[in-house]
Amino acid sequence: MAFKPGKQMIIRMVSVMLILTLSLSLVSGYRLVNIMIINGEKYQNDASEQQLYDSLITAPRGDIYDRNMQTLARSTTAWTVYITPNGIRKLKDEDKKENVRKTIAENLSEILDMEYDTVYDYTGENSYYVIVKKKIEKTVADKVREFLSDEKYEDLELVKYIGLDETTKRYYPNDSLASVVLGFVGSDDQGLSGIESYYDNELTGIAGRVVAAKNAAGTDMAMTYERVESAIKGKSLVLTLDTYIQYTAEKYLESAIEEFEIAERGAAVVMNVKTGAILAMAVKGDFNPNDPFTLSEADQKAVDAAATDEEKDKLRTELLNRQWRNKAVSDTYEPGSVFKLITAAAAIEENLINNNSTFFCNGSTTVAGQNYHCHKAGGHGTQNLQQAISNSCNPAFITIGQLVGVSSFSKYFKAFGFAEKTGIDLPGEAMSTYHSESKMGPVELASSSFGQTFNITPVQLLAAVAACVNGGYLVQPHLLDKMLDENGKVVSTGATGYKRQVISQETSDTMCSLMQYVAENGAKNSLVAGYNVGAKTGTSQKVSKIQATGDTYLYIGSCISVAPIEDPEIAVLVMLDEPKGDKYYGGVISAPVNSKIMTDVLPYLGYEASYTEDEYEKLTVGVPEVTDITLEEAKKKVEAAKLEYEIVGDGDTVVRQLPAAGNKVLNGGLVILYTDGTESKNVTVPNMVGLTATEANTAAAKAGINIEFSGNTSSAGLKAYKQSIEAGQSVEAGTIVTVYFIDDSAVDG
């Protein structure tokens, strides 16, 4: 008999069902309220994170220009190769998944020059976005695109798993030129040294952003959602550097380093004494900022020779830091006799000495039991101020220092900027070390008066000497001329004002005349044909290193010169650290570099030369272009250039010439004009070492070669000490041989 529920039973069952339904509805409703209202924002953000692809757009770094708007550094377009491993992981077909991973690893490792295993491991990571390689150039990026579009991989749908993000890469078009000043950037485009580091915040732009929808595989969903915030380029810098002057300074500095086997590099700085603008700052050896972590060949050999990996790593780090270090700003040294300019300026300003003052030197002097020797055995006898500074007489300047006294000496030491950093806009500027007034006794005053027992930076000395000749004003050395926004509008300018006036115009005028006298009578190797210059040289021993190593042959030779001395504007400071051989005086090794730099820079900057008759005879002229014209036309052009010619061949047209057009030869030099296919005419190079300039010129003319003089040829009876092509060599007629002159009598005290 079948069971039939009663009416009451049915009512209870319906009631229970209604209660259950209502309870479920309340629970569901609460969950909906919790999801949509109470925690709606959280869940919405979680969903967005899973569904949106957020990528930064790298902002182009600001460019760096020289004062003539020639590019020194710029950012070019590059690409970052990335993959989406999670998209690969979600493939259901295991064979296809493995095929995709192997195909990606095989091709990208070859295109990007990477290890196969490295790329293969990337494809198995648990991530939506893995960078395979950063900052690849267009040619490499195009190869990646060719790989993705290859029809033989069409079934693998590789575009779902590989992508290219546009970014930027820093590029230095002049390679190593001014590299120590410019510095370089790291892999994240952050400035790591030099200008790139000092002005990193300004050069760095504002990154842009792309927010786009993505699917479960991690790939973009077209036409769904995308928001782009454009990147803003960083500010560009226009520097005071001049590419031509920088190249000139580096060229002659490097030549001196090779000639005198400079162990601890050297520096050459060119500055406008009226504004403090740095026109060139050369430091050798340098590096290529496009590849800053590569050592020079010699340094790499030293690393390879180290015994252990630990020693190799340590030495490599030391040598990298050395090649990046700016010797003109970050290293201090004892300036030696160049500092006598400062001692003299202080004494003249205090009316303690003048041009009529006399000083007696018998070869030595004693202060508080400490004996000081003059570089000239037997001494200089009685000498006036001009002679004392030109002779670079230490006893005379000890006397001048005693006249100035500790208090005034310390006052001027600070006033000339030696007790503080210059504030030049470069990182890592060193602080000087010196005797404070409270700790300066007679002995410390004596040694300081001629530039020893304290350390300063080259840029400090340059700024101080500028004050000696520019009317007495301490300038602010600087490299920034102006800063531009992304539209090229000037937003700020460099610091060009004076810090303070240190000495009077009258004292400054006296210092100019003293420096001119020194150049003409003492530092003769600094002279420049056609221009009046002032100079002072110095040689100092590296006392602390001598005490540490026991090596007594450790010197720094330096020279500072200014021109035109009648209204000084350009100053050049050259220092060479630890020369080898018997030539180490600044007047012998550094002053010729000053002369060469000034010789090229002054006419380039528009200063007109005024030559004496003797200077004019030794003047070089440019060889004109006379090839592919008639012989008669060529003869006229050579004669117009005040050069001689010799014809080889029987033709009517010049087919070749020697020297080639653009080379410089002495007035009256020889140009060989070849008029047909006749073989070259060879001659023998004569021995010109030991000859005067006039004698060398005569010998060259007789031999049928051209010569170019290098160094001081103004001193009467000065003899050549070297020639660029050895005597006895067979060369083509008209070949240019450089003949070198140095006045070995130059002294620094």
C-alpha positions, 0 to 999 in steps of 0.5 A: 500500500503506497504512502500518501503524505498528509496535508500537514506534511506537505506544508512542512516540506514546502516550508523547509524548502522555502527556508533553505531557498531563502537562506541560500539566497541570503548567503549568495546575496551577501557574497555578491555584496561582499564582492561587488561593494565591500571588496569590489575595488580589491577584486577589480584590481586583481582582475585588472592585474591578470587581464592588463599588460603594463609596460614602461616606455623608456624615455630618451636620455638627453643629448650632449653637445659641444659648444658648436652643437656637435654631438658628443653623446646621444641616445639611439633607438634599440630593442629589448627581446622578451618572451612570455613563458606562461603562454608556452606553459599553457599549451596542451600539446606537450610535443608542440610545447617542446618544439616551441621551446627548442625552436625559440632557444635555437634561433634566439641564441644564434641571433642574439649570440647567447648560450642555447641553454640560457634561452631554453631555460627562460622559456620554462620560467613561470612568468608572463614576461622574461627579458632575453636580451636588452638594447639590441640594434636595428640589424639584430632586431630585424633578424628577430622579426625575420625569424618570427615571420618565417613560414616554416614556423607558422604552425608554432605561432611564435608571435604569441611568445616572442616580442620586441620592446622599443628602448634606447641605447647610449651612443658616443659618436667620437668614441674615446674623445673626451671620454673621461669628461663625458663618462658613460651610462650603465645597462639601465641608462643611469649615468655612472661617471663624468657628465653623465653622472653629474647631470644624471637627473637632468639627462634622464627623461620621464618614462612613458607607459603602455597599458593593454589588455591581455588574454590568459596566455599573456599575449595582447588582445587587439582592439580591446583596451590600450592606454599610452602615456608618451615618454618625455625626453631628458634635458640636453646639455650644451657643454663649453668643450670644443671638439677641435680643441679637445682633439688637439689637447688629446693628440699632443698629450698622447704624443708626450706620454709616448715620448717620455714614457709617462707611467701615471698618465697625464692631463691637459686642460684648456680654460677661458681665464675670464669666464672659467669655461673649460674648452678641453680637458684631456686625460690619458689614458682614456677609454671608449664610453661605447665599451667602457668595461674593456681595458686597454691591451696593456692593462688586459695583459696585466690582468691575464698575468695575475696568478689567481682569479681573485687577483685578476678580479681585484686588478681588473677593478683597479684598472677600470677605475683608473681609466675612468678617473679624471686626473685633472679633478680627482687627483691631487699633487704637489704643484712645485714651482708653478705655485711661485706665481701665487706667492709672488702675487700675494707679496706684490698685492701686500706691497712687500715686493715689486720689480725693483726688489732684489734677492740674493741666492748663494745656492742654499738657505736655512730656515729653523734648522732645515736646509733648502738647496737651489737647483743651481749649484753656487746659486744665482747671486743677486737677482731682481723679481723678474729674474728670481721667478724666471730662474725659479729660485727656491731661496728667493721665494723662501725669502718672499714667503717669510716677508708674506708671513704665515697669516697673510700666506694662509689668507691668500691661499684661501682667497685663491681657492686652494682651501675649498673645492672649485665646485666644477660640475664633475663628480669626484672632485678631490679636496686639497691637503695643506698646512692650516694656519694654526699648524704652519711654522717657519719650515712649513711656510718655507716649503709651501712658498715654492709649492711643496708639502701640500697637495692641490688639484690641477683644476684648482691651480688653473683657476688660481693662475687665471685670477693672477692674469684676468684682473684678479678675479677667481672664476668658477671652472665649469663645463655646462654652457646651457641646458635645453628642454625636449623642444630645444629651448634654453632652460638654464645656463652654466655658472660664469660669474666671479667668486671674488676678487683676490688681487687688484688689476695693478697686481694682475698686470704685474703678474702678466709681465712677469709671466711673459718674462718667464716664457721668454727667458726661462720657460722658452719651450712654451713660446708660440710663434706669432703670439706673446705668451706668459708661462711658468713651469714646475717639477715636483717630487712625489714625496709620499710615494717615494717614502712608500716605495723607496723609488726616488725617481718619481716626478711630476712635470707641469707647465701653465701658459696664458695668451695673448699675454697683453689681454689674457683669455686662454690658459693651458695647464699640462701635467705629466706624472712619472716620466721615465728617462733623464728628461723630467723637468716640466720646462722640458717635457710639459712646456712643449705640449703647451706650445703645440696646443696654443699654436693650434688653438689661438688661430682657430679661436681667431687670434691674429698672429704677428710674426717676426722675420725669423718666425716667418722663415720657419712658418709652415704653409699648407700644400695646395691641391694640384693634381688633375690640372695642367702642369702650367696651372699647377706651377702657378698654384705652387708658386702662389703658396710660396713653395718650390716645385720639381717636375718628374716626367714629361707629361702636360698634366699633374697626375700625382703630387708629394706632399699631398694637398693639406700637409704643412711644410716650411715656407719655401718647401718643395712639392714634387709634381709627377706628370706621368707614370714615371716611377717615384724619385727616391732620396736619402734622409739626412742626419739633422740631429744636432743641427740648428733650425737653419742648418736643418732647413738647408740640409733638407733642401739639399736632400730634396725632402721637406721638414716641419719643426716641432718645439722651440726654435726661437732660442739662438743656437738650439740644436735638434734632438730627434727626427721623425724618420731616421737618417739614411732611410730612403724615402720619396722626394718631398716627404715631410720629416719632423725635426724636434727641438727642446731647450734643455736649459729650461729649469723649474726649481 
